[in-house]
Amino acid sequence: MSAASHDDVSRRDFLYVFSGAAAGVGVAVTAWPFIDQMNPSAAVQALAATEVDLTPIQDGQQITVMWQGKPTWVRKRTQAEIDEVRAMPDSELKDPEADQDRVKKPEWLVVIGICTHLGCIPNRDNSKQPGGYLCACHGSVYDASGRILHGPAPANLPVPPYQFVSDTLIRIG
Ligand code: FES
């Protein structure tokens, strides 16, 4: 092969490679809006996570925030309430689970406030369980850890995924 034909081959190879690479970039640029629209929008991502400022919640208080359309309780438990749930024997629990496994910090309880029987919203009610919750629909009683004690509900109130962003801020979801 002469030097001239070798140059021609090299130039042709370069053109093939270059045009192939350019086509790849073109496909990527064209496809990006379609791929990008498959990502959850900012609004959906905002609904997927809820940030809660803990600063205004005093000892013994509870607030309800909506997370993914579900009422979610954020409660600052007193030391007496923590001691009570931690002293609860497993034999009293229908769905035994240690309180320590349901909270990230002893004073903060975060649970979805929907009864695990048929979906009513329980209320804080001391009449059946000090510091606990009563679902008036069919009489399910939960403790201050959201664990089912009595009644037809089969399971504890669920703990949503959450994390402490700082000592005074949590992100649920
Ligand atoms: S829905 Fe709560 S006890 Fe039935």
Backbone and ligand atoms as CSV (ligand in chain L), in Angstrom:
chain,resi,resn,atom,element,x,y,z
A,1,MET,N,N,0.851,-1.191,0.000
A,1,MET,CA,C,0.000,0.000,0.000
A,1,MET,C,C,0.882,1.233,0.000
A,2,SER,N,N,0.543,2.167,-0.916
A,2,SER,CA,C,1.330,3.386,-0.985
A,2,SER,C,C,1.020,4.277,0.205
A,3,ALA,N,N,1.916,5.275,0.392
A,3,ALA,CA,C,1.689,6.210,1.496
A,3,ALA,C,C,0.393,6.961,1.297
A,4,ALA,N,N,0.070,7.293,0.005
A,4,ALA,CA,C,-1.147,8.069,-0.265
A,4,ALA,C,C,-2.382,7.262,0.073
A,5,SER,N,N,-2.397,5.937,-0.368
A,5,SER,CA,C,-3.611,5.149,-0.093
A,5,SER,C,C,-3.738,4.876,1.404
A,6,HIS,N,N,-2.604,4.726,2.104
A,6,HIS,CA,C,-2.655,4.541,3.556
A,6,HIS,C,C,-3.299,5.741,4.233
A,7,ASP,N,N,-2.911,6.949,3.746
A,7,ASP,CA,C,-3.518,8.170,4.299
A,7,ASP,C,C,-5.014,8.183,4.051
A,8,ASP,N,N,-5.425,7.713,2.813
A,8,ASP,CA,C,-6.855,7.711,2.477
A,8,ASP,C,C,-7.623,6.806,3.434
A,9,VAL,N,N,-7.037,5.606,3.685
A,9,VAL,CA,C,-7.712,4.657,4.579
A,9,VAL,C,C,-7.837,5.249,5.977
A,10,SER,N,N,-6.741,5.843,6.462
A,10,SER,CA,C,-6.773,6.420,7.807
A,10,SER,C,C,-7.826,7.521,7.902
A,11,ARG,N,N,-7.878,8.350,6.835
A,11,ARG,CA,C,-8.832,9.463,6.833
A,11,ARG,C,C,-10.260,8.910,6.821
A,12,ARG,N,N,-10.478,7.846,6.015
A,12,ARG,CA,C,-11.808,7.265,5.921
A,12,ARG,C,C,-12.223,6.660,7.274
A,13,ASP,N,N,-11.261,5.952,7.904
A,13,ASP,CA,C,-11.567,5.372,9.227
A,13,ASP,C,C,-11.943,6.464,10.212
A,14,PHE,N,N,-11.182,7.568,10.148
A,14,PHE,CA,C,-11.466,8.671,11.072
A,14,PHE,C,C,-12.876,9.209,10.837
A,15,LEU,N,N,-13.232,9.344,9.532
A,15,LEU,CA,C,-14.566,9.886,9.222
A,15,LEU,C,C,-15.659,8.954,9.721
A,16,TYR,N,N,-15.432,7.613,9.549
A,16,TYR,CA,C,-16.442,6.670,10.045
A,16,TYR,C,C,-16.603,6.792,11.567
A,17,VAL,N,N,-15.451,6.803,12.226
A,17,VAL,CA,C,-15.483,6.871,13.689
A,17,VAL,C,C,-16.130,8.171,14.136
A,18,PHE,N,N,-15.728,9.280,13.468
A,18,PHE,CA,C,-16.259,10.575,13.868
A,18,PHE,C,C,-17.765,10.636,13.643
A,19,SER,N,N,-18.211,10.158,12.439
A,19,SER,CA,C,-19.642,10.252,12.160
A,19,SER,C,C,-20.426,9.325,13.090
A,20,GLY,N,N,-19.813,8.162,13.442
A,20,GLY,CA,C,-20.489,7.265,14.387
A,20,GLY,C,C,-20.624,7.914,15.744
A,21,ALA,N,N,-19.554,8.560,16.192
A,21,ALA,CA,C,-19.595,9.224,17.500
A,21,ALA,C,C,-20.600,10.364,17.482
A,22,ALA,N,N,-20.631,11.127,16.360
A,22,ALA,CA,C,-21.572,12.242,16.262
A,22,ALA,C,C,-23.003,11.719,16.308
A,23,ALA,N,N,-23.264,10.587,15.637
A,23,ALA,CA,C,-24.614,10.018,15.661
A,23,ALA,C,C,-24.982,9.612,17.082
A,24,GLY,N,N,-24.005,9.039,17.819
A,24,GLY,CA,C,-24.266,8.643,19.210
A,24,GLY,C,C,-24.648,9.837,20.063
A,25,VAL,N,N,-23.920,10.925,19.890
A,25,VAL,CA,C,-24.227,12.136,20.651
A,25,VAL,C,C,-25.608,12.645,20.267
A,26,GLY,N,N,-25.900,12.592,18.926
A,26,GLY,CA,C,-27.212,13.054,18.460
A,26,GLY,C,C,-28.335,12.255,19.086
A,27,VAL,N,N,-28.177,10.918,19.143
A,27,VAL,CA,C,-29.210,10.081,19.750
A,27,VAL,C,C,-29.358,10.441,21.227
A,28,ALA,N,N,-28.213,10.620,21.916
A,28,ALA,CA,C,-28.268,10.937,23.346
A,28,ALA,C,C,-28.971,12.266,23.568
A,29,VAL,N,N,-28.630,13.282,22.722
A,29,VAL,CA,C,-29.254,14.598,22.886
A,29,VAL,C,C,-30.744,14.504,22.610
A,30,THR,N,N,-31.113,13.730,21.569
A,30,THR,CA,C,-32.527,13.596,21.224
A,30,THR,C,C,-33.272,12.825,22.300
A,31,ALA,N,N,-32.624,11.791,22.856
A,31,ALA,CA,C,-33.317,10.932,23.812
A,31,ALA,C,C,-33.438,11.577,25.185
A,32,TRP,N,N,-32.552,12.528,25.503
A,32,TRP,CA,C,-32.516,13.042,26.872
A,32,TRP,C,C,-33.854,13.594,27.359
A,33,PRO,N,N,-34.550,14.417,26.532
A,33,PRO,CA,C,-35.838,14.921,27.051
A,33,PRO,C,C,-36.812,13.791,27.372
A,34,PHE,N,N,-36.781,12.698,26.583
A,34,PHE,CA,C,-37.699,11.584,26.850
A,34,PHE,C,C,-37.297,10.839,28.123
A,35,ILE,N,N,-35.967,10.653,28.289
A,35,ILE,CA,C,-35.490,9.980,29.504
A,35,ILE,C,C,-35.772,10.866,30.712
A,36,ASP,N,N,-35.494,12.171,30.542
A,36,ASP,CA,C,-35.642,13.086,31.676
A,36,ASP,C,C,-37.087,13.164,32.143
A,37,GLN,N,N,-38.037,13.081,31.180
A,37,GLN,CA,C,-39.436,13.213,31.602
A,37,GLN,C,C,-39.891,12.003,32.396
A,38,MET,N,N,-39.114,10.901,32.341
A,38,MET,CA,C,-39.471,9.719,33.124
A,38,MET,C,C,-39.053,9.876,34.586
A,39,ASN,N,N,-38.168,10.826,34.873
A,39,ASN,CA,C,-37.805,11.066,36.262
A,39,ASN,C,C,-38.984,11.717,36.970
A,40,PRO,N,N,-39.155,11.428,38.303
A,40,PRO,CA,C,-40.242,12.089,39.016
A,40,PRO,C,C,-40.040,13.592,39.017
A,41,SER,N,N,-41.113,14.332,38.812
A,41,SER,CA,C,-41.015,15.788,38.798
A,41,SER,C,C,-40.662,16.288,40.192
A,42,ALA,N,N,-40.275,17.550,40.255
A,42,ALA,CA,C,-39.944,18.141,41.556
A,42,ALA,C,C,-41.152,18.079,42.482
A,43,ALA,N,N,-42.355,18.269,41.902
A,43,ALA,CA,C,-43.560,18.241,42.740
A,43,ALA,C,C,-43.777,16.852,43.338
A,44,VAL,N,N,-43.539,15.806,42.513
A,44,VAL,CA,C,-43.715,14.440,43.015
A,44,VAL,C,C,-42.672,14.145,44.083
A,45,GLN,N,N,-41.426,14.595,43.838
A,45,GLN,CA,C,-40.380,14.355,44.827
A,45,GLN,C,C,-40.696,15.081,46.126
A,46,ALA,N,N,-41.283,16.275,46.008
A,46,ALA,CA,C,-41.639,17.025,47.214
A,46,ALA,C,C,-42.714,16.279,47.992
A,47,LEU,N,N,-43.665,15.668,47.278
A,47,LEU,CA,C,-44.709,14.910,47.962
A,47,LEU,C,C,-44.139,13.642,48.588
A,48,ALA,N,N,-43.092,13.099,47.970
A,48,ALA,CA,C,-42.518,11.848,48.456
A,48,ALA,C,C,-41.798,12.047,49.777
A,49,ALA,N,N,-41.360,13.249,50.047
A,49,ALA,CA,C,-40.632,13.520,51.292
A,49,ALA,C,C,-41.261,14.730,51.987
A,50,THR,N,N,-41.336,14.647,53.296
A,50,THR,CA,C,-41.890,15.747,54.089
A,50,THR,C,C,-40.887,16.093,55.174
A,51,GLU,N,N,-40.507,17.348,55.248
A,51,GLU,CA,C,-39.592,17.770,56.309
A,51,GLU,C,C,-40.397,18.359,57.457
A,52,VAL,N,N,-39.979,18.019,58.654
A,52,VAL,CA,C,-40.706,18.474,59.842
A,52,VAL,C,C,-39.727,19.156,60.791
A,53,ASP,N,N,-40.049,20.410,61.106
A,53,ASP,CA,C,-39.274,21.164,62.097
A,53,ASP,C,C,-39.748,20.732,63.487
A,54,LEU,N,N,-38.846,20.198,64.270
A,54,LEU,CA,C,-39.217,19.667,65.583
A,54,LEU,C,C,-39.231,20.744,66.671
A,55,THR,N,N,-38.694,21.907,66.348
A,55,THR,CA,C,-38.492,22.940,67.374
A,55,THR,C,C,-39.751,23.276,68.173
A,56,PRO,N,N,-40.916,23.457,67.500
A,56,PRO,CA,C,-42.084,23.896,68.285
A,56,PRO,C,C,-42.754,22.791,69.092
A,57,ILE,N,N,-42.353,21.548,68.930
A,57,ILE,CA,C,-43.058,20.440,69.597
A,57,ILE,C,C,-42.489,20.264,71.007
A,58,GLN,N,N,-43.352,20.467,71.973
A,58,GLN,CA,C,-42.930,20.390,73.379
A,58,GLN,C,C,-43.072,18.949,73.898
A,59,ASP,N,N,-42.454,18.694,75.041
A,59,ASP,CA,C,-42.577,17.370,75.676
A,59,ASP,C,C,-44.049,16.992,75.807
A,60,GLY,N,N,-44.392,15.805,75.390
A,60,GLY,CA,C,-45.767,15.327,75.517
A,60,GLY,C,C,-46.669,15.729,74.367
A,61,GLN,N,N,-46.186,16.600,73.481
A,61,GLN,CA,C,-47.025,17.038,72.366
A,61,GLN,C,C,-46.831,16.164,71.133
A,62,GLN,N,N,-47.825,16.239,70.274
A,62,GLN,CA,C,-47.776,15.484,69.015
A,62,GLN,C,C,-48.358,16.360,67.918
A,63,ILE,N,N,-47.749,16.307,66.754
A,63,ILE,CA,C,-48.347,16.983,65.604
A,63,ILE,C,C,-48.627,15.940,64.537
A,64,THR,N,N,-49.512,16.297,63.631
A,64,THR,CA,C,-49.818,15.425,62.497
A,64,THR,C,C,-49.368,16.134,61.230
A,65,VAL,N,N,-48.575,15.438,60.434
A,65,VAL,CA,C,-48.186,15.974,59.126
A,65,VAL,C,C,-48.663,14.977,58.079
A,66,MET,N,N,-48.843,15.453,56.878
A,66,MET,CA,C,-49.248,14.539,55.811
A,66,MET,C,C,-48.003,14.085,55.065
A,67,TRP,N,N,-47.864,12.793,54.945
A,67,TRP,CA,C,-46.760,12.236,54.160
A,67,TRP,C,C,-47.365,11.239,53.172
A,68,GLN,N,N,-47.175,11.516,51.907
A,68,GLN,CA,C,-47.751,10.694,50.840
A,68,GLN,C,C,-49.246,10.478,51.073
A,69,GLY,N,N,-49.907,11.533,51.509
A,69,GLY,CA,C,-51.353,11.476,51.704
A,69,GLY,C,C,-51.780,10.768,52.980
A,70,LYS,N,N,-50.808,10.385,53.815
A,70,LYS,CA,C,-51.156,9.665,55.049
A,70,LYS,C,C,-50.892,10.544,56.258
A,71,PRO,N,N,-51.843,10.586,57.212
A,71,PRO,CA,C,-51.560,11.332,58.441
A,71,PRO,C,C,-50.424,10.647,59.199
A,72,THR,N,N,-49.407,11.396,59.488
A,72,THR,CA,C,-48.213,10.844,60.135
A,72,THR,C,C,-47.946,11.639,61.400
A,73,TRP,N,N,-47.839,10.927,62.498
A,73,TRP,CA,C,-47.680,11.585,63.791
A,73,TRP,C,C,-46.206,11.734,64.133
A,74,VAL,N,N,-45.890,12.906,64.632
A,74,VAL,CA,C,-44.553,13.161,65.173
A,74,VAL,C,C,-44.784,13.581,66.615
A,75,ARG,N,N,-44.339,12.758,67.527
A,75,ARG,CA,C,-44.658,12.952,68.942
A,75,ARG,C,C,-43.370,13.020,69.757
A,76,LYS,N,N,-43.332,13.986,70.641
A,76,LYS,CA,C,-42.187,14.082,71.562
A,76,LYS,C,C,-42.623,13.476,72.892
A,77,ARG,N,N,-42.126,12.293,73.153
A,77,ARG,CA,C,-42.571,11.567,74.335
A,77,ARG,C,C,-41.842,12.060,75.586
A,78,THR,N,N,-42.558,11.962,76.698
A,78,THR,CA,C,-41.933,12.311,77.981
A,78,THR,C,C,-41.092,11.112,78.443
A,79,GLN,N,N,-40.246,11.366,79.420
A,79,GLN,CA,C,-39.428,10.271,79.954
A,79,GLN,C,C,-40.314,9.186,80.558
A,80,ALA,N,N,-41.415,9.596,81.225
A,80,ALA,CA,C,-42.325,8.612,81.819
A,80,ALA,C,C,-42.953,7.726,80.730
A,81,GLU,N,N,-43.296,8.330,79.584
A,81,GLU,CA,C,-43.880,7.546,78.485
A,81,GLU,C,C,-42.852,6.578,77.897
A,82,ILE,N,N,-41.634,7.052,77.795
A,82,ILE,CA,C,-40.569,6.170,77.266
A,82,ILE,C,C,-40.355,5.004,78.236
A,83,ASP,N,N,-40.289,5.326,79.528
A,83,ASP,CA,C,-40.068,4.265,80.522
A,83,ASP,C,C,-41.203,3.242,80.470
A,84,GLU,N,N,-42.421,3.745,80.305
A,84,GLU,CA,C,-43.586,2.854,80.298
A,84,GLU,C,C,-43.534,1.875,79.112
A,85,VAL,N,N,-43.277,2.387,77.916
A,85,VAL,CA,C,-43.287,1.476,76.757
A,85,VAL,C,C,-42.081,0.523,76.794
A,86,ARG,N,N,-40.997,0.985,77.384
A,86,ARG,CA,C,-39.806,0.116,77.414
A,86,ARG,C,C,-39.914,-0.964,78.480
A,87,ALA,N,N,-40.829,-0.739,79.417
A,87,ALA,CA,C,-41.040,-1.755,80.461
A,87,ALA,C,C,-42.123,-2.763,80.061
A,88,MET,N,N,-42.760,-2.529,78.924
A,88,MET,CA,C,-43.870,-3.393,78.490
A,88,MET,C,C,-43.349,-4.787,78.115
A,89,PRO,N,N,-43.865,-5.833,78.783
A,89,PRO,CA,C,-43.393,-7.172,78.412
A,89,PRO,C,C,-43.959,-7.612,77.057
A,90,ASP,N,N,-43.205,-8.416,76.346
A,90,ASP,CA,C,-43.655,-8.907,75.037
A,90,ASP,C,C,-45.001,-9.612,75.128
A,91,SER,N,N,-45.269,-10.223,76.310
A,91,SER,CA,C,-46.518,-10.974,76.461
A,91,SER,C,C,-47.745,-10.072,76.353
A,92,GLU,N,N,-47.559,-8.749,76.516
A,92,GLU,CA,C,-48.674,-7.796,76.390
A,92,GLU,C,C,-48.878,-7.334,74.947
A,93,LEU,N,N,-47.939,-7.691,74.089
A,93,LEU,CA,C,-47.954,-7.149,72.721
A,93,LEU,C,C,-48.487,-8.181,71.734
A,94,LYS,N,N,-49.431,-7.753,70.884
A,94,LYS,CA,C,-49.940,-8.670,69.853
A,94,LYS,C,C,-48.927,-8.842,68.720
A,95,ASP,N,N,-48.125,-7.815,68.511
A,95,ASP,CA,C,-47.159,-7.794,67.401
A,95,ASP,C,C,-45.819,-7.372,68.005
A,96,PRO,N,N,-45.194,-8.304,68.772
A,96,PRO,CA,C,-44.034,-7.905,69.589
A,96,PRO,C,C,-42.921,-7.225,68.781
A,97,GLU,N,N,-42.550,-6.082,69.260
A,97,GLU,CA,C,-41.480,-5.309,68.620
A,97,GLU,C,C,-40.925,-4.380,69.698
A,98,ALA,N,N,-39.628,-4.342,69.840
A,98,ALA,CA,C,-39.027,-3.480,70.861
A,98,ALA,C,C,-39.212,-2.013,70.492
A,99,ASP,N,N,-39.518,-1.204,71.496
A,99,ASP,CA,C,-39.644,0.235,71.235
A,99,ASP,C,C,-38.357,0.777,70.618
A,100,GLN,N,N,-37.236,0.271,71.090
A,100,GLN,CA,C,-35.935,0.738,70.580
A,100,GLN,C,C,-35.807,0.530,69.067
A,101,ASP,N,N,-36.522,-0.472,68.536
A,101,ASP,CA,C,-36.443,-0.737,67.099
A,101,ASP,C,C,-37.428,0.118,66.300
A,102,ARG,N,N,-38.262,0.875,67.006
A,102,ARG,CA,C,-39.290,1.658,66.316
A,102,ARG,C,C,-38.984,3.156,66.304
A,103,VAL,N,N,-37.947,3.550,67.012
A,103,VAL,CA,C,-37.605,4.974,67.076
A,103,VAL,C,C,-36.104,5.140,66.819
A,104,LYS,N,N,-35.742,6.341,66.372
A,104,LYS,CA,C,-34.322,6.634,66.175
A,104,LYS,C,C,-33.752,7.376,67.380
A,105,LYS,N,N,-34.613,8.110,68.075
A,105,LYS,CA,C,-34.231,8.763,69.334
A,105,LYS,C,C,-35.377,8.489,70.298
A,106,PRO,N,N,-35.066,8.161,71.551
A,106,PRO,CA,C,-36.128,7.707,72.462
A,106,PRO,C,C,-37.312,8.660,72.559
A,107,GLU,N,N,-37.048,9.959,72.552
A,107,GLU,CA,C,-38.151,10.903,72.775
A,107,GLU,C,C,-39.030,11.103,71.543
A,108,TRP,N,N,-38.536,10.748,70.349
A,108,TRP,CA,C,-39.298,11.040,69.127
A,108,TRP,C,C,-39.933,9.780,68.558
A,109,LEU,N,N,-41.268,9.799,68.541
A,109,LEU,CA,C,-42.025,8.727,67.895
A,109,LEU,C,C,-42.551,9.266,66.574
A,110,VAL,N,N,-42.306,8.526,65.502
A,110,VAL,CA,C,-42.827,8.898,64.175
A,110,VAL,C,C,-43.545,7.670,63.627
A,111,VAL,N,N,-44.855,7.762,63.490
A,111,VAL,CA,C,-45.647,6.623,62.996
A,111,VAL,C,C,-46.759,7.130,62.091
A,112,ILE,N,N,-47.227,6.253,61.251
A,112,ILE,CA,C,-48.386,6.568,60.411
A,112,ILE,C,C,-49.638,6.313,61.243
A,113,GLY,N,N,-50.462,7.344,61.366
A,113,GLY,CA,C,-51.610,7.269,62.270
A,113,GLY,C,C,-52.849,6.689,61.620
A,114,ILE,N,N,-52.708,5.506,61.079
A,114,ILE,CA,C,-53.854,4.828,60.455
A,114,ILE,C,C,-53.957,3.443,61.085
A,115,CYS,N,N,-55.109,3.163,61.666
A,115,CYS,CA,C,-55.295,1.885,62.343
A,115,CYS,C,C,-55.062,0.726,61.375
A,116,THR,N,N,-54.353,-0.281,61.857
A,116,THR,CA,C,-54.015,-1.407,60.975
A,116,THR,C,C,-55.164,-2.411,60.865
A,117,HIS,N,N,-56.301,-2.095,61.509
A,117,HIS,CA,C,-57.466,-2.956,61.325
A,117,HIS,C,C,-58.144,-2.596,60.003
A,118,LEU,N,N,-58.929,-1.533,60.001
A,118,LEU,CA,C,-59.638,-1.160,58.773
A,118,LEU,C,C,-59.406,0.284,58.369
A,119,GLY,N,N,-58.374,0.895,58.940
A,119,GLY,CA,C,-57.947,2.188,58.421
A,119,GLY,C,C,-58.555,3.418,59.059
A,120,CYS,N,N,-59.214,3.300,60.196
A,120,CYS,CA,C,-59.675,4.505,60.901
A,120,CYS,C,C,-58.469,5.243,61.492
A,121,ILE,N,N,-58.732,6.450,61.973
A,121,ILE,CA,C,-57.665,7.246,62.584
A,121,ILE,C,C,-57.821,7.153,64.108
A,122,PRO,N,N,-56.888,6.511,64.795
A,122,PRO,CA,C,-56.972,6.455,66.274
A,122,PRO,C,C,-56.757,7.839,66.890
A,123,ASN,N,N,-57.176,7.981,68.123
A,123,ASN,CA,C,-56.954,9.222,68.881
A,123,ASN,C,C,-56.074,8.922,70.081
A,124,ARG,N,N,-55.365,9.962,70.516
A,124,ARG,CA,C,-54.662,9.804,71.796
A,124,ARG,C,C,-55.722,9.683,72.868
A,125,ASP,N,N,-55.568,8.705,73.705
A,125,ASP,CA,C,-56.625,8.422,74.678
A,125,ASP,C,C,-56.004,7.625,75.814
A,126,ASN,N,N,-56.113,8.175,77.008
A,126,ASN,CA,C,-55.506,7.523,78.173
A,126,ASN,C,C,-56.430,6.514,78.840
A,127,SER,N,N,-57.667,6.401,78.354
A,127,SER,CA,C,-58.653,5.623,79.112
A,127,SER,C,C,-58.318,4.131,79.129
A,128,LYS,N,N,-57.725,3.621,78.065
A,128,LYS,CA,C,-57.395,2.192,78.025
A,128,LYS,C,C,-55.912,1.935,78.254
A,129,GLN,N,N,-55.104,2.915,77.853
A,129,GLN,CA,C,-53.662,2.749,77.996
A,129,GLN,C,C,-53.036,4.120,78.240
A,130,PRO,N,N,-52.379,4.309,79.380
A,130,PRO,CA,C,-51.776,5.623,79.646
A,130,PRO,C,C,-50.824,6.026,78.509
A,131,GLY,N,N,-51.061,7.221,77.984
A,131,GLY,CA,C,-50.196,7.716,76.904
A,131,GLY,C,C,-50.427,7.034,75.575
A,132,GLY,N,N,-51.467,6.222,75.490
A,132,GLY,CA,C,-51.670,5.440,74.284
A,132,GLY,C,C,-52.683,6.038,73.333
A,133,TYR,N,N,-53.157,5.188,72.444
A,133,TYR,CA,C,-54.111,5.594,71.413
A,133,TYR,C,C,-55.260,4.603,71.410
A,134,LEU,N,N,-56.447,5.135,71.112
A,134,LEU,CA,C,-57.622,4.278,70.982
A,134,LEU,C,C,-58.232,4.500,69.603
A,135,CYS,N,N,-58.465,3.422,68.910
A,135,CYS,CA,C,-59.216,3.517,67.654
A,135,CYS,C,C,-60.668,3.211,68.009
A,136,ALA,N,N,-61.480,4.236,67.930
A,136,ALA,CA,C,-62.861,4.105,68.398
A,136,ALA,C,C,-63.711,3.246,67.464
A,137,CYS,N,N,-63.245,3.026,66.247
A,137,CYS,CA,C,-64.078,2.264,65.300
A,137,CYS,C,C,-64.423,0.885,65.851
A,138,HIS,N,N,-63.411,0.149,66.305
A,138,HIS,CA,C,-63.667,-1.197,66.820
A,138,HIS,C,C,-62.862,-1.490,68.074
A,139,GLY,N,N,-62.304,-0.446,68.682
A,139,GLY,CA,C,-61.696,-0.612,69.994
A,139,GLY,C,C,-60.254,-1.104,70.024
A,140,SER,N,N,-59.495,-0.829,69.006
A,140,SER,CA,C,-58.075,-1.210,69.083
A,140,SER,C,C,-57.313,-0.207,69.941
A,141,VAL,N,N,-56.426,-0.738,70.762
A,141,VAL,CA,C,-55.657,0.095,71.697
A,141,VAL,C,C,-54.170,-0.057,71.374
A,142,TYR,N,N,-53.514,1.077,71.217
A,142,TYR,CA,C,-52.070,1.102,70.934
A,142,TYR,C,C,-51.361,1.806,72.079
A,143,ASP,N,N,-50.109,1.472,72.283
A,143,ASP,CA,C,-49.352,2.156,73.333
A,143,ASP,C,C,-48.606,3.368,72.763
A,144,ALA,N,N,-47.801,4.000,73.599
A,144,ALA,CA,C,-47.106,5.223,73.188
A,144,ALA,C,C,-45.924,4.939,72.261
A,145,SER,N,N,-45.813,3.699,71.820
A,145,SER,CA,C,-44.862,3.354,70.768
A,145,SER,C,C,-45.620,3.002,69.490
A,146,GLY,N,N,-46.955,3.118,69.541
A,146,GLY,CA,C,-47.779,2.743,68.392
A,146,GLY,C,C,-47.906,1.238,68.228
A,147,ARG,N,N,-47.677,0.498,69.316
A,147,ARG,CA,C,-47.776,-0.973,69.229
A,147,ARG,C,C,-49.177,-1.411,69.655
A,148,ILE,N,N,-49.722,-2.361,68.920
A,148,ILE,CA,C,-51.075,-2.815,69.212
A,148,ILE,C,C,-51.082,-3.685,70.480
A,149,LEU,N,N,-51.990,-3.327,71.398
A,149,LEU,CA,C,-52.114,-4.073,72.658
A,149,LEU,C,C,-53.372,-4.933,72.671
A,150,HIS,N,N,-54.510,-4.322,72.324
A,150,HIS,CA,C,-55.799,-5.020,72.379
A,150,HIS,C,C,-56.619,-4.637,71.155
A,151,GLY,N,N,-57.660,-5.437,70.928
A,151,GLY,CA,C,-58.596,-5.113,69.859
A,151,GLY,C,C,-58.257,-5.851,68.576
A,152,PRO,N,N,-59.050,-5.602,67.531
A,152,PRO,CA,C,-58.921,-6.403,66.305
A,152,PRO,C,C,-57.737,-6.037,65.419
A,153,ALA,N,N,-57.106,-4.890,65.624
A,153,ALA,CA,C,-55.981,-4.526,64.742
A,153,ALA,C,C,-54.879,-5.581,64.865
A,154,PRO,N,N,-54.352,-6.040,63.735
A,154,PRO,CA,C,-53.387,-7.140,63.778
A,154,PRO,C,C,-51.933,-6.713,63.954
A,155,ALA,N,N,-51.649,-5.449,63.701
A,155,ALA,CA,C,-50.229,-5.055,63.638
A,155,ALA,C,C,-50.028,-3.670,64.236
A,156,ASN,N,N,-48.787,-3.391,64.556
A,156,ASN,CA,C,-48.407,-2.082,65.088
A,156,ASN,C,C,-48.603,-0.996,64.031
A,157,LEU,N,N,-48.736,0.238,64.481
A,157,LEU,CA,C,-48.765,1.347,63.524
A,157,LEU,C,C,-47.421,1.368,62.793
A,158,PRO,N,N,-47.462,1.511,61.474
A,158,PRO,CA,C,-46.200,1.461,60.730
A,158,PRO,C,C,-45.321,2.686,60.990
A,159,VAL,N,N,-44.028,2.442,60.987
A,159,VAL,CA,C,-43.041,3.523,61.086
A,159,VAL,C,C,-42.602,3.850,59.659
A,160,PRO,N,N,-42.786,5.081,59.213
A,160,PRO,CA,C,-42.357,5.414,57.850
A,160,PRO,C,C,-40.838,5.537,57.791
A,161,PRO,N,N,-40.279,5.474,56.609
A,161,PRO,CA,C,-38.839,5.755,56.509
A,161,PRO,C,C,-38.596,7.233,56.823
A,162,TYR,N,N,-37.643,7.516,57.678
A,162,TYR,CA,C,-37.319,8.921,57.976
A,162,TYR,C,C,-35.903,8.993,58.492
A,163,GLN,N,N,-35.386,10.203,58.494
A,163,GLN,CA,C,-34.051,10.401,59.040
A,163,GLN,C,C,-33.962,11.784,59.689
A,164,PHE,N,N,-33.047,11.885,60.622
A,164,PHE,CA,C,-32.765,13.181,61.231
A,164,PHE,C,C,-31.788,13.922,60.322
A,165,VAL,N,N,-32.246,15.054,59.804
A,165,VAL,CA,C,-31.370,15.913,59.017
A,165,VAL,C,C,-30.468,16.696,59.974
A,166,SER,N,N,-31.040,17.076,61.110
A,166,SER,CA,C,-30.287,17.720,62.187
A,166,SER,C,C,-31.024,17.354,63.472
A,167,ASP,N,N,-30.587,17.897,64.594
A,167,ASP,CA,C,-31.258,17.597,65.863
A,167,ASP,C,C,-32.704,18.106,65.883
A,168,THR,N,N,-32.986,19.078,65.045
A,168,THR,CA,C,-34.322,19.706,65.094
A,168,THR,C,C,-35.092,19.572,63.783
A,169,LEU,N,N,-34.629,18.703,62.901
A,169,LEU,CA,C,-35.320,18.564,61.613
A,169,LEU,C,C,-35.280,17.104,61.182
A,170,ILE,N,N,-36.454,16.587,60.834
A,170,ILE,CA,C,-36.477,15.235,60.258
A,170,ILE,C,C,-37.032,15.320,58.843
A,171,ARG,N,N,-36.625,14.357,58.038
A,171,ARG,CA,C,-37.187,14.220,56.699
A,171,ARG,C,C,-37.849,12.857,56.619
A,172,ILE,N,N,-39.150,12.868,56.387
A,172,ILE,CA,C,-39.907,11.622,56.256
A,172,ILE,C,C,-39.988,11.294,54.772
A,173,GLY,N,N,-39.623,10.089,54.440
A,173,GLY,CA,C,-39.692,9.660,53.047
A,173,GLY,C,C,-38.331,9.546,52.410
L,1,FES,S1,S,-60.364,0.355,62.170
L,1,FES,FE1,FE,-59.400,0.631,64.090
L,1,FES,S2,S,-60.232,-0.934,65.297
L,1,FES,FE2,FE,-61.169,-1.239,63.364
